[in-house]
């Protein structure tokens, strides 16, 4: 949890234009935390989506972030292991859709081959 708090502070101090090279790894790590088995880590990772800077980063790099986030968030919104956190994931899904409905829909329509580079593996 401390790692996530420090990570959020670090990215808030960074220039959005200089974040492009770490965006894929950052978003995959946040998703791993959301999909993890530790309730506190999952909850802390979801707090990233309450941060305006993180949401701005998400929007700025939507061509990369949405294909990483959307398929997993949609899946977790339907079957997250913790019911209360599942509702929080549904709220994240709504946030992403509200920020950019076109990017959200496009990310859902990616074929398996197109989405392979964005997978969390």
Secondary structure, DSSP 4 states (H G I P E B T S, - for coil): -HHHHHHHHHHHTS-GGG-HHHHHHHHHHHHHHHTSS-HHHHHHHHGGGG-HHHHHHHHHTHHHHHHHHHHHHHHHHHH-SSHHHHHHHHHHHHHHHHH-HHHHHHHHT--HHHHGGGS--
